[in-house]
Amino acid sequence: ATVGLAAATILRQNPHRLAAHFVNLSAAAMYLAPIGTPSATRGIRVAPSGGNLHLQWDEDMDLVGYEWSAIAAGAASAYFLIELIADIPEAG
């Protein structure tokens, strides 16, 4: 997937998410933020060429389930994202 100069949602809100791992594959810095629009002055900077952010429920608590957005310092910047979702059986 890619993100560019305009902020985009990369993870939708999901209370069943146990973990997420984001890797910046591009040559441009990226900025990630939960709830709101990231920018170079608001968000977590993910370094180019392999910089990453890992979220895990037992360390980061509710942040793991929040909606996350990203923006890049360059157009069409590639990233890799994987998330682990709990399989919650329906009641009944």
VOGU-3710 file (C-alpha; in Angstrom, 3 decimals, decimal comma):
1> atvglaaati> 0,000/0,000/0,000  1,018/3,632/-0,323  0,377/6,946/1,398  1,230/10,391/0,094  1,208/14,080/0,908  -2,413/13,953/2,118  -3,283/12,129/5,332  -5,015/8,766/4,903  -6,483/6,225/7,303  -4,300/3,119/7,451
11> lrqnphrlaa> -6,088/1,283/10,284  -9,798/1,553/11,005  -10,940/1,515/14,623  -11,191/-2,078/15,846  -11,493/-3,038/19,533  -10,559/-6,648/18,648  -7,109/-5,726/17,267  -4,397/-7,355/19,377  -1,372/-6,011/17,496  -0,300/-4,064/14,432
21> hfvnlsaaam> 3,099/-3,668/12,792  3,835/-0,848/10,315  7,020/-0,727/8,199  8,010/2,266/6,067  9,365/0,862/2,788  9,869/4,245/1,112  12,713/6,761/0,984  10,527/9,414/2,675  9,751/9,857/6,364  6,192/9,054/7,433
31> ylapigtpsa> 4,158/10,297/10,361  1,452/8,241/12,088  -1,151/9,384/14,589  -4,168/7,886/16,323  -7,381/9,905/16,211  -6,748/12,930/14,064  -4,584/14,133/11,236  -0,839/13,435/11,424  1,776/15,924/10,265  5,491/16,592/10,718
41> trgirvapsg> 4,603/18,368/13,982  1,888/15,972/15,184  2,463/12,255/15,182  5,020/9,515/15,496  7,844/9,810/12,959  8,644/6,554/11,168  12,070/6,725/9,551  12,511/5,892/5,852  13,803/2,581/4,489  12,652/0,178/7,175
51> gnlhlqwded> 11,601/2,383/10,074  8,730/0,751/11,917  6,068/1,097/14,585  4,751/-1,857/16,562  1,572/-1,727/18,643  0,708/-4,518/21,047  -2,324/-4,661/23,360  -0,479/-5,720/26,532  1,951/-2,790/26,211  -0,027/-0,061/24,444
61> mdlvgyewsa> -3,514/-0,788/25,804  -6,390/1,005/24,013  -4,102/2,669/21,431  -3,951/-0,622/19,527  -7,669/-0,500/18,715  -7,809/3,168/17,715  -8,101/4,438/14,165  -4,628/5,363/12,833  -3,761/7,744/10,001  -0,520/8,362/8,138
71> iaagaasayf> 1,072/11,012/5,956  4,384/10,916/4,074  6,993/13,488/3,156  6,829/12,235/-0,456  4,127/11,171/-2,883  3,113/7,508/-3,240  5,316/6,293/-0,385  5,130/2,526/0,110  4,533/0,814/3,438  3,815/-2,659/4,782
81> lieliadipe> 1,173/-3,163/7,461  0,009/-6,272/9,240  -2,526/-6,533/12,026  -3,608/-9,334/14,331  -7,334/-9,470/15,089  -8,894/-11,604/17,831  -11,510/-14,070/16,625  -14,439/-13,335/18,948  -17,314/-15,805/18,610  -20,792/-14,301/18,372
91> ag> -23,053/-14,735/21,396  -26,036/-16,997/21,050
//
